[in-house]
Amino acid sequence: MKKNRLVKTNILIGLVLLTGFALTACLAYQANYQTSLNNIEQVSSLSSEGIQYQLTSMLTRPVNTSLAMAHDSFLKEHLAKENEQITDQSYIDALRTYLYAYKEKYKFDSVFLVSCKSGRYYSYNGLDRILDKKNRENAWYYDLLYSKDEYSLHVDNDEVDGAGNEITVFVNCRIMDEAHNTIGVVGVGIRLKNLRELLAAYEKKYNIKAYLVDDTGNIQVSTVNSAQEQVNWFAKYKQQENQEEILHWKQDQKNLELWTKQDGEKSYLVTRYVPELSWHLIVQQNTETVLQQMYAQLLHIALMMLAVILIVLAIITFVIRSFNRQITSLIEEKQAIFRKATEELYDNIYELNITKNSYVGERTANYFESLGAKGLPYDEVLTVIAQKQIKEEFRDGYVSLFTPEHVIQEYEAGNNHLQYDFMISEEGSDYFWMRIDAYIFLSTEDNCIHMFTYRKNINAEKNRERLAAIDDMTGFYTRKACVEAISIRLEQRTEEVYAFLLFDIDNFKQANDQFGHAFGDYCITEFTKAIRTHFRKGDILGRVGGDEFVVLCKYKTYEQLMNRVHVLSQDLVMQCERKQASWHMSASIGIALSPKHGSDFETLYECADKALYETKVKGKNGFCVYHSGHFGEK
């Protein structure tokens, strides 16, 4: 029953991701999004060119050397008289010396020769083995014989005695006699780790992903997969629609550049053909970071076809019961790959048994012990972490999101990923932004729900978001950020009472018309400086128009608020002077109270705007409070 539920969950997740992808594609681009995309295109293109140059430098010599050996008369003569001297040790020694000389001279990891007559495989150590057509390990040899290619490349483990079965890139070249018959295959090998190190260096430096794939689309070299796994790049990254175009691109001096989408994220692909390898270099960079910076919020996912989905899932579940064992095996394999990849990327990964409310593994146990929570159940450790490390306003959200009950509820609802951004301190002060990503899965080892969590410092990302929300001239929130901040404050602190103040500079157009916009900007900065001195750090100050500003602040009594606004209104009356320009400035203020007049931004703004209008009607330079049809004192 639980296995069937897991299958349903996986299918539902796929449908949710598909819906999310379609909705994400409908989001509008922001003004500076194109600039970010251009940067991604340039970095990916230059990375592709750089990697190909390095590959060419690295592989030209092995290919050229193999071709030169294939045309060497020494080898042709020795292969021609192999039958006559097949039992002669000096014959084998001569070939061994020849191959060893090439290995030492050019510093290759492997040099070999195969005779078509005898199937003998000679290496720099001498006679190594005799190739058998029934052995799958020898498929590369027979594939070359049956093809029309002069040479080929393949990735395999080096079976030569003493090579340690190291994964190696082999260059295999035909040796032809005067009648153009193939009499042998000669070649060299270089360790695959050299190519991986090259790709890893570029990935780390430029934040890209690089792959070398063959003409079938299988990954031959990458920092994640090995050639022996036979992973098809297009299937793994859901790029089947671009497979034909990419694999038919054979221009080694030009890039094929494409914008694609994968799992709802836009990514940029650059591919080049590497003729020395007969492989395709694919460089990929996604826009996840850019999207996080550009979009303030995502559209809500609507599950309009829930009834239909349940019917489809019921039918699919009935059909696949006979394949339950195979499906379970595939799920375990995917979980193992995910766990391995995640452990390679992050150091502070912790595993938890949610069903049993406990930790898993020595690393998690040591972390709990370092917090003074040794032996405590997981839900109690959550409270300890929140009290010791997490900033107060994020504690309740942290605890409620990761409690065992909530994690199980999310998993059963089809959600296997939880994420929470919060501020944390290692020493009790100097808080910084941290993001926790948690992945939930059903472990077949104990049939319990487990959760992996890992942390990521996102201080830089949050700083960029904060800077984008601040008006450069005044230091106040922009309109969009102001609306969001006030809405969140009103939603989170419903028990508080607030005053919503709407400011408008009187006759401001006059200052711009008489003295120019530069002087007008100066007046605005002086105006906002005066406003700022009257409010506390926790109050929200925003610029919602050219000369229109809002403030949300707490107050204790109505009388105290009136006195405070009265002093503020007087302080906003000033003479702005700069160079030869001088202008008398004052402001009109409209006030709405929360929750008395409303508990959301739009309602409070509408009420304050009516109060502001009344102030203007009464002669400006003052304030009014909205109150169901009549206003407070000026």
C-alpha positions in Angstrom: 0.0 0.0 0.0 2.8 2.4 0.9 4.7 1.5 -2.3 1.5 2.4 -4.3 1.3 5.6 -2.4 4.9 6.4 -3.3 4.1 5.8 -7.0 1.1 8.1 -6.8 3.2 10.8 -5.1 5.9 10.6 -7.8 3.3 11.0 -10.6 1.6 13.9 -8.8 4.9 15.6 -8.3 5.5 15.3 -12.1 2.2 16.8 -12.8 2.7 19.7 -10.4 6.1 20.4 -11.9 4.6 20.4 -15.4 1.9 22.9 -14.3 4.5 25.0 -12.5 6.5 25.1 -15.7 3.6 26.3 -17.8 2.8 29.0 -15.3 6.3 30.1 -15.0 6.6 30.5 -18.7 3.8 33.2 -18.6 5.7 35.5 -16.2 6.7 38.8 -17.6 10.3 39.8 -18.0 11.7 42.6 -15.9 13.6 45.6 -17.4 17.1 44.4 -16.6 16.4 40.7 -17.3 17.7 41.0 -20.9 21.0 42.3 -19.6 21.4 39.3 -17.3 20.5 36.9 -20.2 23.2 38.6 -22.4 25.8 38.0 -19.7 24.8 34.4 -19.5 25.1 34.0 -23.3 28.6 35.6 -23.3 29.9 33.6 -20.4 28.6 30.3 -21.9 29.9 31.1 -25.4 33.4 32.1 -24.1 33.5 29.0 -21.8 32.7 26.8 -24.8 35.5 28.2 -26.9 38.0 28.0 -24.0 37.1 24.4 -23.3 37.4 23.4 -26.9 40.8 25.1 -27.2 42.0 23.2 -24.2 40.6 19.9 -25.5 42.2 20.4 -28.9 45.5 21.1 -27.3 45.1 18.0 -25.1 43.9 15.6 -27.8 45.6 16.7 -31.0 48.9 15.0 -30.0 47.3 11.6 -29.1 45.3 11.6 -32.4 48.3 12.6 -34.5 50.6 10.2 -32.8 48.2 7.3 -33.3 47.8 8.2 -37.0 51.5 8.4 -37.4 52.0 5.0 -35.8 49.3 3.5 -38.0 51.3 4.5 -41.1 54.7 3.3 -39.6 56.3 0.7 -41.9 57.8 -0.9 -38.8 54.4 -2.0 -37.5 53.1 -3.0 -41.0 56.2 -5.2 -41.5 55.9 -6.9 -38.1 52.2 -7.6 -38.5 52.9 -9.0 -42.0 55.3 -11.6 -40.6 53.4 -12.3 -37.3 52.4 -15.8 -38.3 56.1 -16.7 -38.9 57.4 -15.4 -35.6 54.3 -15.7 -33.4 56.2 -18.0 -30.9 59.4 -15.9 -31.0 59.9 -13.9 -27.8 62.1 -11.5 -29.6 59.2 -10.6 -31.9 57.1 -9.7 -28.8 60.0 -7.8 -27.2 60.4 -5.7 -30.3 56.8 -4.6 -30.3 56.9 -4.0 -26.5 60.0 -1.8 -26.9 58.4 0.1 -29.8 55.2 0.8 -27.8 57.0 1.6 -24.6 59.2 4.1 -26.4 56.1 6.0 -27.6 54.6 5.9 -24.1 57.7 7.4 -22.5 58.4 9.9 -25.2 54.9 11.4 -25.3 53.9 10.7 -21.7 50.8 8.7 -22.7 49.1 6.6 -20.1 48.6 3.7 -22.5 50.0 2.6 -25.9 48.7 -0.6 -27.5 48.6 -2.7 -30.8 46.0 -5.3 -31.8 46.7 -7.8 -34.6 43.7 -8.6 -36.8 45.1 -12.0 -37.7 45.7 -13.4 -34.2 43.6 -11.0 -32.1 46.7 -10.5 -29.9 46.6 -7.3 -27.8 50.2 -6.0 -27.3 50.9 -3.2 -24.8 54.0 -1.4 -23.6 54.4 -4.4 -21.2 54.4 -7.0 -23.9 51.7 -9.4 -24.9 48.7 -8.6 -22.7 45.8 -10.8 -23.9 44.0 -12.2 -26.9 40.7 -10.4 -27.8 37.6 -12.5 -27.9 34.6 -11.3 -29.9 32.2 -12.7 -27.3 33.7 -10.4 -24.6 31.7 -7.2 -24.4 34.9 -5.4 -23.2 36.2 -5.8 -26.8 33.3 -4.3 -28.6 35.3 -1.1 -29.3 37.7 -3.1 -31.5 35.1 -4.9 -33.6 33.0 -1.7 -33.9 36.0 0.0 -35.5 36.7 -3.0 -37.8 33.1 -3.0 -39.0 33.0 0.8 -39.5 34.5 2.9 -42.3 36.2 5.3 -40.0 40.0 5.7 -40.1 40.1 6.1 -36.3 37.7 6.2 -33.4 37.7 7.2 -29.7 36.1 5.4 -26.9 36.1 5.6 -23.1 36.8 2.4 -21.2 38.8 1.0 -18.3 42.4 0.2 -19.0 42.7 -3.6 -18.6 46.4 -3.7 -19.2 48.3 -5.4 -16.3 49.4 -2.7 -13.9 47.0 0.0 -15.2 44.6 -0.5 -12.3 41.5 -0.5 -14.5 41.7 3.3 -14.7 39.0 5.0 -16.9 40.8 6.1 -20.0 40.1 7.8 -23.3 41.5 5.6 -26.1 42.4 6.7 -29.6 42.1 3.7 -32.0 43.6 3.8 -35.5 43.4 1.3 -38.3 46.6 -0.1 -39.8 46.1 -0.7 -43.5 48.3 -2.8 -45.8 49.0 -1.9 -49.5 45.7 -3.5 -50.5 43.8 -1.2 -48.1 42.9 -4.2 -45.9 42.9 -3.6 -42.1 45.7 -5.7 -40.6 45.7 -4.2 -37.1 44.6 -1.4 -34.7 47.1 0.8 -32.9 46.4 3.6 -30.4 47.1 5.5 -27.3 45.2 6.4 -24.2 45.0 9.3 -21.8 43.3 9.1 -18.4 39.7 10.4 -18.3 40.5 12.3 -15.1 42.5 14.8 -17.1 39.4 15.7 -19.1 37.2 15.8 -16.0 39.6 18.1 -14.2 39.5 20.5 -17.2 35.6 20.6 -17.2 35.6 20.9 -13.4 37.9 24.0 -13.5 35.6 25.8 -15.9 32.4 24.8 -14.0 33.8 26.2 -10.8 35.1 29.4 -12.3 32.2 30.3 -14.5 29.2 28.6 -12.7 28.3 26.4 -15.7 27.8 22.7 -16.4 29.9 21.1 -19.2 29.5 17.7 -20.8 31.1 15.8 -23.6 28.6 13.5 -25.4 29.0 11.1 -28.4 26.9 11.0 -31.5 24.2 8.9 -29.7 23.8 11.5 -27.0 25.5 9.4 -24.3 27.6 11.3 -21.8 31.3 10.4 -22.3 32.9 12.9 -19.9 31.4 15.0 -17.1 32.0 15.9 -13.5 29.0 13.9 -12.4 28.5 10.8 -14.7 31.0 8.4 -16.2 30.9 6.9 -19.7 30.4 3.4 -18.2 27.0 4.5 -16.8 25.7 5.0 -20.4 23.6 8.0 -19.4 21.9 9.8 -22.3 22.3 13.6 -21.8 19.1 14.5 -23.7 17.0 12.1 -21.7 18.4 13.0 -18.3 18.0 16.7 -18.8 14.8 16.5 -20.8 16.2 18.0 -24.0 15.0 15.5 -26.5 13.5 18.2 -28.7 17.0 19.6 -29.3 18.7 16.3 -29.7 18.7 16.1 -33.5 19.8 19.8 -34.0 22.6 19.5 -31.5 24.0 16.1 -32.7 23.9 17.2 -36.4 25.9 20.3 -35.6 29.4 19.6 -37.0 30.9 23.1 -37.4 33.9 23.0 -35.1 34.7 26.7 -35.4 31.1 28.0 -34.6 28.8 27.6 -31.7 25.2 26.4 -31.8 23.5 28.5 -29.1 20.0 27.8 -27.8 17.7 29.0 -25.1 15.8 26.0 -23.6 13.6 25.2 -20.6 14.0 22.4 -18.1 11.7 21.8 -15.2 10.3 25.3 -15.4 13.7 26.9 -15.5 15.2 28.7 -18.5 18.7 27.6 -19.4 21.2 28.5 -22.1 22.9 25.8 -24.2 26.1 26.3 -26.2 27.4 23.3 -28.2 30.5 22.9 -30.3 31.7 19.9 -32.3 35.1 18.6 -31.3 36.4 16.8 -34.4 39.5 15.4 -32.6 37.1 13.4 -30.4 34.1 13.1 -32.8 32.2 14.3 -29.7 30.0 17.2 -28.9 30.8 19.7 -26.2 27.7 21.0 -24.4 27.9 23.9 -22.0 24.8 24.6 -20.0 23.9 27.5 -17.7 20.5 28.1 -16.1 18.8 31.3 -15.0 17.7 30.2 -11.5 19.7 32.9 -9.7 18.5 35.6 -12.2 14.9 34.5 -11.7 15.2 34.7 -7.9 16.4 38.3 -8.3 13.9 39.3 -10.9 10.6 38.0 -9.6 9.1 39.1 -6.3 6.5 36.4 -6.3 5.3 33.4 -8.3 1.8 32.7 -9.5 -0.2 30.3 -7.3 -0.5 26.8 -8.7 -4.2 26.0 -9.4 -5.2 22.4 -9.1 -8.4 22.7 -11.2 -8.4 19.1 -12.4 -8.0 17.3 -9.1 -10.8 14.9 -9.7 -9.5 13.9 -13.1 -6.0 13.5 -11.7 -7.3 11.1 -8.9 -9.1 9.0 -11.5 -5.9 8.8 -13.7 -3.8 7.9 -10.7 -6.2 5.2 -9.7 -6.0 3.6 -13.2 -2.3 3.9 -13.4 -1.9 2.4 -9.9 -4.0 -0.6 -10.9 -1.9 -1.2 -14.1 1.5 -0.9 -12.6 1.1 -3.2 -9.6 2.7 -6.0 -11.6 5.7 -3.8 -12.1 6.0 -2.7 -8.5 9.3 -4.3 -7.8 10.9 -2.7 -10.8 9.5 0.7 -10.0 10.8 0.4 -6.4 14.2 -0.5 -7.7 14.3 2.6 -9.9 13.2 4.8 -7.0 16.0 3.4 -4.8 18.5 4.0 -7.5 17.4 7.6 -8.0 17.5 8.2 -4.3 21.1 6.8 -4.1 22.2 9.1 -7.0 20.6 12.1 -5.4 22.2 11.3 -2.0 25.6 10.8 -3.5 25.4 14.0 -5.5 24.2 16.1 -2.6 26.9 14.8 -0.2 29.5 15.7 -2.7 28.2 19.3 -2.9 27.5 20.1 0.7 29.4 19.4 3.9 26.7 20.0 6.5 24.0 17.6 5.4 21.9 16.0 8.0 19.6 13.0 7.8 16.5 12.6 10.0 14.1 9.8 10.5 10.8 11.7 10.6 8.6 8.7 11.3 10.6 7.8 14.4 11.3 11.4 15.4 15.1 10.8 15.5 18.4 11.5 13.8 20.3 9.2 11.4 24.1 8.9 11.2 27.1 10.0 13.2 27.3 13.4 11.6 23.8 14.4 12.6 24.3 13.0 16.1 27.5 15.1 16.5 25.6 18.2 15.4 22.9 17.6 18.0 25.5 17.0 20.7 27.3 20.2 19.8 24.0 22.1 20.6 23.7 20.4 24.0 20.8 18.3 22.7 22.3 14.8 22.9 19.7 12.1 23.1 16.8 14.4 22.6 14.1 13.6 20.0 14.2 15.5 16.8 11.2 17.8 17.6 12.7 18.9 20.8 16.0 19.6 19.1 14.2 21.9 16.7 13.2 24.1 19.7 16.8 24.1 21.0 18.2 25.2 17.6 15.5 28.0 17.3 16.3 29.3 20.8 20.1 29.2 20.5 20.8 30.2 16.9 17.8 31.7 15.1 16.6 35.3 15.2 13.4 35.7 17.2 11.0 36.6 14.4 12.0 33.5 12.4 11.7 31.0 15.2 8.0 30.1 15.0 8.2 29.7 11.2 11.3 27.5 11.4 9.8 25.2 14.1 6.4 24.9 12.5 7.7 24.1 9.0 10.1 21.3 10.1 8.1 19.6 12.8 7.6 15.8 12.1 3.8 16.2 11.8 4.1 19.0 9.2 6.8 17.1 7.2 4.7 14.0 7.0 1.7 16.1 6.0 3.6 17.8 3.2 5.0 14.4 2.0 1.6 12.8 1.9 0.3 15.9 0.0 2.8 15.2 -2.7 5.5 17.7 -1.7 9.0 16.3 -1.2 10.9 19.6 -0.9 10.7 22.2 1.9 12.6 25.5 1.9 13.0 28.2 4.6 14.9 31.5 4.6 15.9 32.9 8.0 18.5 34.8 9.9 20.9 32.7 12.1 23.9 33.3 14.3 26.7 30.9 15.2 27.8 32.9 18.2 24.6 34.5 19.4 25.1 37.8 17.5 26.0 39.0 14.0 23.0 37.4 12.3 23.3 36.4 8.7 20.8 35.0 6.1 20.6 31.2 5.7 18.5 29.0 3.5 17.6 25.4 4.5 16.5 23.0 1.7 15.0 19.8 2.9 14.2 16.8 0.7 11.7 14.2 1.9 11.7 10.5 0.8 10.5 7.1 1.8 13.4 4.9 2.8 12.9 1.3 1.7 15.5 0.1 4.3 13.2 0.8 7.3 10.0 1.8 5.5 10.1 5.2 7.3 9.9 8.7 6.0 13.4 10.3 6.0 14.5 13.9 5.4 17.8 15.3 4.2 18.6 18.9 5.1 21.4 21.2 4.0 22.2 24.8 4.6 23.3 27.6 2.2 24.5 31.1 3.1 22.3 33.6 1.1 23.5 36.8 2.7 24.7 38.2 -0.7 21.4 37.3 -2.4 19.3 39.0 0.3 21.5 42.1 0.2 20.9 42.4 -3.6 17.1 42.1 -3.0 17.3 44.8 -0.3 19.2 47.2 -2.6 16.6 46.6 -5.4 13.8 47.6 -2.9 15.3 50.9 -1.9 14.7 54.3 -3.7 18.2 55.7 -4.5 17.3 59.3 -3.9 15.5 59.1 -0.6 16.6 55.8 1.0 12.9 54.9 1.4 11.3 51.7 0.1 10.2 51.8 -3.5 6.4 51.6 -4.1 6.4 47.9 -4.8 8.6 47.0 -1.8 6.6 49.4 0.4 3.3 47.8 -0.5 4.8 44.3 0.2 6.4 45.3 3.5 3.3 47.0 4.9 1.1 44.1 3.8 3.4 41.6 5.5 3.5 43.7 8.7 -0.3 44.0 8.8 -0.8 40.3 8.2 1.8 39.1 10.8 1.0 41.5 13.6 -2.8 41.7 13.7 -2.8 42.5 17.4 -0.9 45.9 16.9 -2.5 49.3 16.2 -0.9 51.3 13.4 -1.1 54.8 11.9 -0.9 55.0 8.1 0.4 58.5 7.0 0.2 59.7 3.4 2.4 62.8 2.6 2.2 65.1 -0.4 4.4 68.2 -0.9 2.3 71.3 -1.5 2.7 72.9 -4.9 5.7 70.8 -5.7 5.3 71.4 -9.5 6.0 75.0 -8.8 9.6 74.2 -7.6 10.3 72.1 -10.6 8.9 74.7 -13.1 10.8 77.6 -11.5 14.1 76.1 -10.6 14.4 72.8 -12.5 14.2 69.1 -11.6 17.7 69.1 -10.0 16.4 71.6 -7.4 13.2 69.6 -7.1 15.2 66.5 -6.3 17.1 68.4 -3.6 13.8 69.5 -2.0 12.7 65.9 -1.9 15.8 64.7 -0.2 15.5 67.5 2.4 11.8 66.6 2.9 12.5 62.9 3.5 15.4 63.7 5.8 13.0 65.7 7.9 10.4 62.8 7.9 13.0 60.2 8.9 14.0 62.0 12.1 10.4 61.5 13.5 10.2 57.8 13.1 11.8 54.7 14.7 13.9 52.0 13.0 11.0 49.5 12.8 8.7 51.9 11.1 8.1 51.5 7.3 8.9 54.5 5.1 8.1 54.4 1.4 8.1 56.6 -1.7 4.9 55.8 -3.7 5.0 58.7 -6.2 7.1 61.6 -7.4 6.4 63.7 -4.3 4.1 61.3 -2.4 5.3 59.3 0.6 3.7 56.9 3.1 4.7 55.8 6.6 3.3 53.0 8.7 4.1 53.3 12.4 2.8 52.0 15.8 1.2 54.4 18.3 0.0 54.0 21.9 -2.8 56.6 22.2 -4.7 58.8 19.8 -3.7 61.9 21.6 0.0 61.0 21.5 -0.3 60.4 17.7 -2.0 63.7 17.1 0.8 65.6 19.0 3.4 63.6 17.1 1.9 64.4 13.7 1.4 68.1 14.7 5.1 68.5 15.5 6.0 66.6 12.3 3.8 68.8 10.2 5.5 71.9 11.6 8.9 70.5 10.9 8.1 69.9 7.3 7.6 73.7 6.8 11.0 74.9 5.6 12.8 77.1 3.2 14.7 75.1 0.7 17.8 77.0 -0.5 20.5 75.9 -2.9 22.8 78.2 -4.9 20.5 81.0 -6.2 17.3 79.1 -5.7 15.0 79.5 -2.7 11.5 77.9 -2.3 9.1 77.7 0.7 8.1 74.1 1.2 5.2 72.6 3.2 3.2 69.4 3.1 -0.3 68.0 3.4 -0.9 64.8 5.4 -3.7 62.3 5.4 -4.0 59.7 8.2 -5.8 56.4 8.4 -5.7 54.0 11.4 -5.4 50.2 11.5 -7.3 48.1 12.2 -10.0 50.8 12.8 -10.1 52.0 9.1 -8.7 48.8 7.5 -6.2 46.0 7.8 -4.7 46.0 4.3 -2.6 48.5 2.2 -5.2 49.3 -0.4 -7.9 50.2 2.1 -5.7 52.2 4.3 -4.2 54.1 1.3 -7.7 54.9 0.1 -8.8 56.3 3.5 -5.6 58.3 3.9 -6.0 59.7 0.4 -9.4 61.0 1.3 -8.0 62.6 4.4 -5.2 64.1 2.4 -7.7 65.5 -0.1 -9.6 67.1 2.8 -6.3 68.7 4.0 -5.8 70.2 0.5 -9.3 71.5 0.5 -8.8 73.2 3.8 -5.8 75.1 2.5 -2.9 72.6 2.6 0.0 72.7 5.1 -1.6 70.5 7.7 -3.2 67.1 8.4 -6.5 65.3 8.7 -7.6 61.9 10.1 -10.1 59.8 8.2 -13.1 58.9 10.3 -16.2 57.6 8.4 -17.1 60.8 6.6 -15.6 63.4 8.8 -12.0 64.4 9.6 -9.9 65.3 12.5 -8.4 68.7 13.2 -6.2 70.5 10.8 
